[in-house]
Amino acid sequence: MSPTESEGTTRSQTLIFSYGTLKRGFANHGLMQGLISSNDAVYVGDYHTVHELPLVCGPAGVPFLLNLPGSGSGSHRVHGELYAVSDRGLVLIDELEGISLGHYERLPIQLLAERNLDGDCGGGETVVVAEAYFAHRSFAEEMWRKNGKVGFGVYTENEAKEYVERDARPKDRGFLEDIRLFVSSSPPPPPPPLEA
């Protein structure tokens, strides 16, 4: 039985690329685990973006993929996990990601399967079109400038150390206001020069 079939009925599924806190081992993966348990999501595999894109952290250490292809040397092929998600699951993830609040927007993204230890790609060199949660276009460029136009290719435990769970964030303002405050604050100092 394919991931889109359930006891003789076909269910609509959307491929979702997770690059941050929804990945296995990170703060919001409990949502994905719940969706997998209720047959509303299936882990497909590890994938990376075809194009180099900026991945940065914003306020509260929240990761943001920026829809700014060709942004220079601070961009990377971003690595993450691919899931097939039901319509019901998609509603729950959209809610978590603040789609209706202007935090993120779900847009198409091109991916390739990661190579296994034998050097083989699970899906060959076939480009997979999925959807990912990108920082909302209203602040993406400001977020890139705020991060000194330096991103990373994999959200790891190192970046996750800065992540603040939702219930531990200030209650007197919304996350969009936190984003605006973050991008309007002074940029980080430049990195020290490399010694020869």
GIFENJO-V438943 format. One record per pair of residues at least 6 apart in sequence whose ideal C-beta (glycine too) atoms are under 7 Angstrom apart, sorted by the first residue. I is the first residue (numbers start at 1). GAP is how many residues later the second one is. D is the distance in Angstrom with one decimal. If there is no record, write none. Layout:
{{I GAP D} {I GAP D}}
This chain:
{{3 10 6.5} {3 39 4.2} {3 81 4.8} {4 6 5.8} {4 7 5.5} {4 9 4.9} {6 33 6.5} {11 75 5.6} {12 75 5.3} {13 71 4.4} {13 72 6.2} {13 73 5.8} {14 71 5.4} {14 76 5.5} {14 117 6.0} {15 29 7.0} {15 67 6.0} {15 69 5.8} {15 113 6.7} {15 115 3.6} {15 116 6.6} {16 67 5.0} {16 69 4.9} {16 77 6.6} {16 114 6.3} {16 115 5.8} {17 30 6.4} {17 63 5.5} {17 65 5.6} {17 92 5.5} {17 94 6.0} {17 113 4.7} {17 114 7.0} {17 115 4.3} {18 62 5.2} {18 63 4.8} {18 65 6.3} {19 36 6.3} {19 44 6.7} {19 46 5.6} {19 59 5.3} {19 61 3.6} {19 113 6.9} {19 136 5.8} {20 6 6.9} {20 43 3.5} {20 135 4.7} {21 6 4.6} {21 7 4.1} {21 42 6.6} {21 142 6.5} {22 6 5.1} {22 7 5.9} {22 9 6.6} {22 10 5.4} {23 6 6.2} {23 57 6.2} {23 58 5.2} {23 132 6.8} {24 57 6.7} {26 134 5.8} {27 133 7.0} {27 136 5.7} {27 138 6.2} {28 68 6.4} {31 61 6.5} {31 62 6.9} {31 65 6.0} {32 9 5.9} {32 51 6.5} {35 6 3.6} {35 50 6.6} {35 54 4.3} {35 57 6.9} {36 6 6.8} {36 7 6.8} {40 45 6.6} {40 46 4.2} {40 48 5.2} {40 49 3.6} {41 42 5.0} {41 43 6.8} {41 44 4.7} {41 45 6.9} {41 48 5.0} {42 41 6.5} {42 42 4.6} {43 38 6.6} {43 40 5.8} {44 38 4.1} {44 39 6.1} {44 40 5.7} {45 37 5.7} {45 68 5.8} {45 77 5.1} {46 35 6.0} {46 68 4.1} {47 33 6.4} {47 35 4.6} {47 64 4.2} {47 65 6.4} {47 66 5.6} {47 67 6.2} {47 81 6.8} {48 29 4.8} {48 30 6.4} {48 31 4.6} {48 63 6.7} {48 64 6.0} {48 66 6.1} {49 28 5.1} {49 29 4.6} {49 60 6.3} {49 61 6.9} {49 62 6.1} {50 60 4.1} {50 61 6.5} {50 62 5.8} {50 77 5.9} {51 18 4.9} {51 59 6.6} {52 23 4.0} {52 24 5.7} {52 25 5.7} {53 12 6.1} {53 13 6.4} {53 15 6.9} {53 16 6.0} {53 22 5.6} {53 25 5.6} {54 12 4.2} {54 14 5.6} {54 17 5.2} {54 20 6.1} {54 21 4.9} {54 90 5.5} {54 97 3.9} {55 8 6.4} {55 10 5.3} {55 21 6.7} {55 23 4.9} {55 96 4.8} {55 97 5.6} {55 98 6.8} {55 100 6.8} {56 8 5.7} {56 10 6.6} {56 87 6.1} {56 88 6.8} {56 91 4.1} {56 95 5.0} {57 6 5.6} {57 102 5.7} {57 105 6.1} {58 6 5.2} {58 85 5.8} {58 121 6.0} {58 124 5.5} {59 119 4.2} {59 120 5.9} {59 123 4.0} {60 103 6.7} {60 104 4.0} {60 109 5.6} {60 118 6.7} {61 98 6.9} {61 101 3.1} {61 102 3.9} {61 103 6.0} {62 101 6.8} {63 92 5.0} {63 96 6.6} {64 71 3.8} {64 79 5.8} {65 13 6.3} {65 67 5.8} {65 68 7.0} {65 69 5.2} {65 70 6.7} {66 68 6.6} {66 69 5.3} {66 74 4.7} {66 77 6.3} {66 78 5.5} {67 40 6.1} {67 67 4.3} {67 70 6.8} {67 73 6.1} {68 72 6.1} {68 73 6.8} {68 76 5.9} {71 73 6.4} {71 78 6.8} {72 77 6.4} {74 75 4.6} {74 76 4.3} {74 77 5.0} {75 76 5.9} {76 75 6.1} {76 76 6.5} {76 77 3.3} {77 76 6.1} {78 75 5.7} {79 74 5.9} {79 75 4.6} {82 29 6.5} {82 48 6.0} {85 8 6.6} {94 12 6.8} {97 6 6.3} {97 7 4.4} {97 36 4.7} {98 6 6.0} {98 77 6.4} {99 6 6.7} {99 7 6.3} {101 75 6.2} {102 34 5.0} {102 36 6.4} {102 74 5.8} {103 33 6.2} {103 72 5.9} {103 73 6.4} {104 29 4.2} {104 30 6.3} {104 31 6.4} {104 32 6.0} {105 29 5.7} {105 31 5.4} {105 32 6.7} {106 25 5.0} {106 27 5.7} {107 24 6.5} {107 25 6.6} {107 27 5.3} {108 21 5.7} {108 23 5.9} {109 21 5.7} {109 22 6.5} {109 23 4.3} {110 17 5.2} {110 19 5.9} {111 17 4.7} {111 19 5.7} {112 9 6.6} {112 13 6.7} {112 15 6.3} {113 8 4.3} {113 9 4.2} {113 10 4.1} {115 6 5.4} {116 6 6.7} {135 8 5.6} {139 40 5.6} {139 44 5.7} {142 41 3.9} {143 40 5.7} {145 42 6.7} {146 36 6.5} {146 37 4.8} {146 41 5.9} {148 39 6.1} {148 40 5.2} {152 7 6.8}}
